[in-house]
Amino acid sequence: MVEHDALSATREAYDAAATTYAQMFRDTLRDRPLDRAILGAFAEAVGASGDGQVADLGCGPGHITAYLDELRLAAFGVDASPAMIELARQAYPGLRFDVGSMAALNIADGALGGVLSRWSVIHTPPRELPVILAEFHRVLAPGGHLLIGFSASDDPSHPTQVFDHTVAPAYRWWPDHLAAMLRESGLTEVARMVREPQPTDRRQFRETQLLARKA
């Protein structure tokens, strides 16, 4: 199970910041055409594999779950923060949102056509990440797809780098290392998108999104 202290601290921090977070990020896709493109590719990949439900894990206030719904996916959101889930339910009453942990999902084996993990693993201690990747694999149906987004580290000799996130301690990952961890979990990379930092970005980190498929 994911380290209890880290999970509890992250949950409490996001509960405290939920309203501010929702205000800051509700329109996050508006000026991010590449993000919209990779989400669209994810939606097409899920559809080509036979549809099925899609879980937005670490959904926060639900804005990305709502976008997946606009892409005609049967999407629902899960987040460890009850405050975030309450905001998501208020903003999008027609969609389903559940409180839950990515390390122990209340989802049946093979039930999902897709999993979205958009910067939701960054607070996970590196030694605990395999537990979460195994859960992603467990809940995906054969042929199902995972889209995982994270901040990339700068040095391949250091697979992870800690950074001072506003809400809770967080980690950056060397993309090839995380792709290898996905393979070890039974998820094969089929595509990746790398976004260079913009001059106006507060953190000058590359952003990486890996699309992977369960055999």
Sine and cosine of phi, psi and omega as CSV:
sin_phi,cos_phi,sin_psi,cos_psi,sin_omega,cos_omega
0.00,0.00,0.55,-0.84,0.02,-1.00
-0.87,0.49,0.62,-0.78,-0.06,-1.00
-0.75,0.66,0.84,-0.54,-0.15,-0.99
-0.88,0.48,-0.71,0.71,-0.07,-1.00
-0.88,0.47,-0.68,0.73,0.00,-1.00
-0.91,0.43,-0.69,0.72,0.00,-1.00
-0.90,0.43,-0.71,0.70,-0.01,-1.00
-0.90,0.44,-0.69,0.73,0.00,-1.00
-0.90,0.44,-0.65,0.76,0.01,-1.00
-0.92,0.40,-0.68,0.73,0.02,-1.00
-0.86,0.50,-0.74,0.68,-0.03,-1.00
-0.90,0.44,-0.62,0.78,0.00,-1.00
-0.91,0.41,-0.67,0.74,0.01,-1.00
-0.95,0.30,-0.53,0.85,0.12,-0.99
-0.85,0.52,-0.70,0.71,-0.04,-1.00
-0.93,0.38,-0.53,0.85,-0.09,-1.00
-0.99,-0.16,0.08,1.00,-0.21,-0.98
-0.84,0.55,-0.75,0.66,-0.06,-1.00
-0.90,0.43,-0.70,0.71,0.03,-1.00
-0.89,0.45,-0.69,0.72,0.00,-1.00
-0.86,0.51,-0.72,0.69,-0.02,-1.00
-0.88,0.48,-0.65,0.76,0.01,-1.00
-0.92,0.40,-0.60,0.80,-0.06,-1.00
-0.96,0.27,-0.57,0.82,-0.22,-0.98
-0.91,-0.41,0.04,1.00,-0.08,-1.00
-0.89,0.45,-0.45,0.89,0.00,-1.00
-0.95,-0.33,0.47,0.88,-0.16,-0.99
-0.89,0.45,-0.45,0.89,-0.03,-1.00
-0.99,0.14,-0.25,0.97,-0.12,-0.99
-0.85,0.53,-0.67,0.74,-0.04,-1.00
-0.96,-0.28,0.42,0.91,-0.03,-1.00
-0.79,-0.62,0.97,0.26,-0.04,-1.00
-0.89,0.46,-0.54,0.84,0.01,-1.00
-0.93,0.38,-0.63,0.78,0.06,-1.00
-0.90,0.44,-0.68,0.74,0.04,-1.00
-0.88,0.47,-0.59,0.81,-0.01,-1.00
-0.91,0.40,-0.70,0.71,-0.04,-1.00
-0.95,0.33,-0.54,0.84,0.09,-1.00
-0.92,0.39,-0.60,0.80,0.07,-1.00
-0.91,0.42,-0.65,0.76,0.05,-1.00
-0.90,0.43,-0.63,0.77,0.07,-1.00
-0.87,0.49,-0.71,0.70,0.00,-1.00
-0.88,0.47,-0.66,0.75,0.02,-1.00
-0.92,0.40,-0.63,0.77,0.01,-1.00
-0.90,0.44,-0.67,0.75,0.04,-1.00
-0.89,0.46,-0.71,0.71,0.00,-1.00
-0.89,0.46,-0.63,0.77,-0.01,-1.00
-0.93,0.36,-0.37,0.93,0.00,-1.00
-1.00,-0.03,0.03,1.00,0.05,-1.00
0.92,-0.40,0.30,0.95,0.03,-1.00
0.90,0.44,-0.76,-0.65,-0.13,-0.99
1.00,-0.02,0.28,-0.96,0.00,-1.00
-0.94,0.35,0.42,-0.91,0.03,-1.00
-0.82,-0.58,0.77,-0.63,0.04,-1.00
-0.98,-0.21,0.81,-0.58,0.13,-0.99
-1.00,-0.06,0.99,-0.16,-0.13,-0.99
-1.00,-0.05,0.83,-0.56,-0.19,-0.98
0.99,0.17,0.72,0.69,-0.19,-0.98
-0.96,0.27,-0.26,0.97,-0.03,-1.00
0.86,0.52,-0.70,-0.71,-0.06,-1.00
-0.99,0.15,0.17,0.99,0.23,-0.97
1.00,-0.04,0.05,1.00,-0.10,-1.00
-0.93,0.36,-0.55,0.83,0.02,-1.00
-0.97,0.23,-0.59,0.81,0.11,-0.99
-0.84,0.55,-0.68,0.73,0.02,-1.00
-0.90,0.44,-0.59,0.80,0.04,-1.00
-0.92,0.40,-0.64,0.77,0.07,-1.00
-0.88,0.48,-0.61,0.79,0.06,-1.00
-0.89,0.46,-0.63,0.77,0.06,-1.00
-0.89,0.45,-0.48,0.88,0.05,-1.00
-0.99,0.13,0.17,0.99,0.06,-1.00
0.93,0.36,0.52,0.86,0.15,-0.99
-1.00,-0.10,0.54,-0.84,0.08,-1.00
-0.99,0.13,0.98,0.21,-0.19,-0.98
-0.98,-0.18,0.56,-0.83,0.16,-0.99
-0.64,-0.77,0.36,-0.93,-0.08,-1.00
-0.92,-0.39,0.52,-0.85,0.08,-1.00
-0.73,-0.69,0.70,-0.71,0.06,-1.00
-0.50,-0.86,0.52,-0.85,0.00,-1.00
-0.97,0.26,-0.31,0.95,-0.07,-1.00
-1.00,-0.03,0.92,-0.39,0.06,-1.00
-0.86,0.51,-0.57,0.82,0.00,-1.00
-0.91,0.41,-0.65,0.76,0.06,-1.00
-0.89,0.46,-0.69,0.72,-0.01,-1.00
-0.89,0.45,-0.62,0.78,0.03,-1.00
-0.90,0.44,-0.66,0.75,0.05,-1.00
-0.90,0.43,-0.65,0.76,0.01,-1.00
-0.90,0.44,-0.68,0.73,0.01,-1.00
-0.91,0.42,-0.60,0.80,0.03,-1.00
-0.93,0.37,-0.66,0.75,-0.08,-1.00
-0.97,0.24,-0.54,0.84,-0.10,-1.00
-0.73,-0.69,0.95,0.31,-0.11,-0.99
-0.90,0.43,-0.30,0.95,0.01,-1.00
-1.00,0.10,-0.08,1.00,-0.03,-1.00
-0.93,-0.36,0.33,-0.95,-0.02,-1.00
-1.00,-0.10,0.74,-0.68,0.06,-1.00
-0.68,-0.73,0.75,-0.66,-0.05,-1.00
-0.82,-0.58,0.58,-0.81,0.18,-0.98
-0.99,0.17,0.75,-0.66,0.00,-1.00
-0.11,-0.99,0.23,-0.97,0.00,-1.00
-0.96,-0.28,0.69,-0.73,0.04,-1.00
-0.91,0.41,-0.34,0.94,-0.02,-1.00
-0.99,0.14,-0.25,0.97,-0.02,-1.00
-0.46,-0.89,0.97,0.26,-0.10,-1.00
-0.97,0.25,0.65,-0.76,0.07,-1.00
-1.00,0.05,0.86,0.50,-0.05,-1.00
-0.70,-0.71,0.70,-0.72,-0.05,-1.00
-0.92,0.38,0.42,-0.91,0.06,-1.00
-0.84,0.55,0.73,-0.69,0.11,-0.99
0.91,0.42,0.38,0.93,-0.12,-0.99
-1.00,0.09,-0.27,0.96,-0.20,-0.98
-0.92,-0.38,0.59,-0.81,0.15,-0.99
-1.00,0.08,-0.34,0.94,-0.01,-1.00
-0.39,-0.92,0.48,-0.87,0.11,-0.99
-0.77,-0.63,0.78,-0.63,0.14,-0.99
-0.94,-0.33,0.81,-0.58,0.06,-1.00
-0.80,-0.59,1.00,0.01,-0.14,-0.99
-0.98,-0.18,1.00,-0.10,-0.03,-1.00
0.86,0.51,0.40,0.92,-0.03,-1.00
-1.00,-0.02,-0.18,0.98,0.01,-1.00
-0.98,-0.18,0.03,1.00,-0.15,-0.99
-0.93,0.37,-0.38,0.93,0.01,-1.00
-1.00,-0.06,0.03,1.00,-0.02,-1.00
-0.98,0.18,0.81,-0.59,0.09,-1.00
-0.82,0.57,0.71,-0.70,-0.12,-0.99
-0.79,0.61,-0.63,0.78,-0.03,-1.00
-0.93,0.37,-0.27,0.96,-0.01,-1.00
-0.99,-0.13,-0.16,0.99,-0.06,-1.00
-0.88,0.48,-0.60,0.80,0.02,-1.00
-0.83,0.56,-0.52,0.86,0.03,-1.00
-0.89,0.46,-0.69,0.73,-0.02,-1.00
-0.95,0.33,-0.66,0.76,0.04,-1.00
-0.89,0.45,-0.59,0.81,0.06,-1.00
-0.90,0.43,-0.59,0.80,0.07,-1.00
-0.91,0.40,-0.66,0.75,0.06,-1.00
-0.84,0.55,-0.72,0.69,0.00,-1.00
-0.89,0.46,-0.67,0.74,-0.06,-1.00
-0.88,0.48,-0.70,0.72,-0.12,-0.99
-0.99,0.14,-0.26,0.97,0.02,-1.00
-0.98,0.17,0.64,-0.77,0.14,-0.99
-0.96,0.27,0.40,-0.92,0.13,-0.99
-0.80,0.60,0.75,-0.66,-0.07,-1.00
1.00,0.06,-0.10,1.00,0.02,-1.00
-0.95,0.32,0.34,-0.94,-0.10,-1.00
-0.88,-0.48,0.57,-0.82,0.13,-0.99
-0.90,-0.43,0.72,-0.69,0.19,-0.98
-0.89,-0.46,0.90,-0.43,-0.06,-1.00
-0.86,-0.50,0.79,-0.62,-0.01,-1.00
-0.90,-0.43,0.57,-0.82,-0.05,-1.00
-0.29,-0.96,0.26,-0.97,0.11,-0.99
-1.00,0.08,0.72,-0.69,-0.10,-1.00
-1.00,0.01,0.60,-0.80,0.11,-0.99
-0.98,0.21,0.20,-0.98,-0.10,-0.99
-0.98,-0.18,-0.20,0.98,-0.18,-0.98
-0.76,-0.65,0.92,-0.39,-0.02,-1.00
-0.89,0.45,-0.32,0.95,0.03,-1.00
-0.98,0.21,-0.18,0.98,0.06,-1.00
-0.82,-0.57,0.99,-0.12,-0.10,-0.99
-0.85,0.52,-0.49,0.87,0.04,-1.00
-0.76,-0.65,0.50,-0.87,0.09,-1.00
-0.69,-0.72,0.75,-0.66,0.03,-1.00
-0.98,0.18,0.62,-0.78,0.15,-0.99
-0.67,-0.74,0.36,-0.93,-0.10,-0.99
-1.00,0.05,1.00,0.02,0.04,-1.00
-0.96,0.29,0.50,-0.87,-0.02,-1.00
-0.87,0.50,-0.61,0.79,-0.12,-0.99
-1.00,-0.02,-0.75,0.66,-0.07,-1.00
-0.40,-0.92,0.37,-0.93,0.04,-1.00
-0.79,0.61,0.61,-0.79,-0.10,-0.99
-0.63,-0.78,0.21,-0.98,-0.11,-0.99
-0.76,-0.65,0.63,-0.78,0.20,-0.98
-0.98,-0.20,0.45,-0.89,-0.08,-1.00
-0.80,-0.60,0.63,-0.78,0.18,-0.98
-0.95,0.31,0.84,-0.54,-0.16,-0.99
-0.82,0.57,-0.68,0.74,-0.01,-1.00
-0.90,0.44,-0.55,0.83,0.02,-1.00
-0.93,0.38,-0.70,0.71,0.02,-1.00
-0.92,0.39,-0.60,0.80,0.06,-1.00
-0.88,0.48,-0.61,0.79,0.05,-1.00
-0.91,0.41,-0.62,0.79,0.05,-1.00
-0.90,0.43,-0.61,0.80,0.07,-1.00
-0.88,0.47,-0.70,0.72,0.02,-1.00
-0.86,0.51,-0.67,0.74,0.02,-1.00
-0.89,0.45,-0.42,0.91,0.03,-1.00
-1.00,-0.01,0.02,1.00,0.02,-1.00
1.00,-0.02,0.31,0.95,-0.02,-1.00
-0.86,-0.50,0.86,-0.50,-0.10,-0.99
-0.98,-0.18,0.80,-0.60,0.03,-1.00
-0.90,0.44,0.72,-0.69,0.07,-1.00
-0.89,-0.45,-0.31,0.95,0.02,-1.00
-0.23,-0.97,0.35,-0.94,0.13,-0.99
-0.56,-0.83,0.47,-0.88,0.08,-1.00
-0.81,-0.58,0.76,-0.65,0.03,-1.00
-0.89,-0.46,0.82,-0.58,0.01,-1.00
-0.94,-0.35,0.85,-0.53,0.05,-1.00
-0.95,0.30,0.53,-0.85,0.02,-1.00
-0.91,0.42,0.58,-0.82,0.06,-1.00
-1.00,-0.01,0.44,-0.90,-0.03,-1.00
-0.83,0.56,-0.48,0.88,-0.03,-1.00
-1.00,0.05,-0.11,0.99,-0.01,-1.00
-0.93,0.37,0.69,-0.72,0.00,-1.00
-0.90,0.44,-0.65,0.76,0.06,-1.00
-0.95,-0.32,0.76,-0.65,-0.03,-1.00
-1.00,-0.01,0.87,0.48,0.01,-1.00
-0.94,-0.33,0.61,-0.79,0.23,-0.97
-0.93,0.37,0.59,-0.81,0.09,-1.00
-0.95,-0.33,0.76,-0.65,-0.02,-1.00
-0.85,-0.52,0.65,-0.76,0.11,-0.99
-0.78,-0.62,0.84,-0.54,-0.01,-1.00
-0.96,-0.28,0.77,-0.64,0.13,-0.99
-0.98,-0.20,0.84,-0.55,-0.05,-1.00
-0.76,-0.65,0.36,-0.93,-0.07,-1.00
-0.79,-0.62,0.65,-0.76,0.12,-0.99
-1.00,0.08,0.77,-0.64,-0.02,-1.00
-0.89,0.45,0.00,0.00,0.00,0.00
